[in-house]
């Protein structure tokens, strides 16, 4: 899970959203790698009441601790 403020609405017929990531020049982020490896992903809305807790998703952990792959 990652918190982004860079998800934008592109169109509604068909439904389209865009996700903007920083350039992946020196190293790919875990988010970018996960999207490439898994092919599918979901985008969920985080309510204001949950926002503070949701930002713990950006804690700097080793890939082996933050990965869903076992």
Secondary structure, DSSP 8 states (H G I E B T S, - for coil): ----S-EEEEEETTEEEEE-----SSS--HHHHHHHHHS--------GGGHHHHGGGG----HHHH-S--
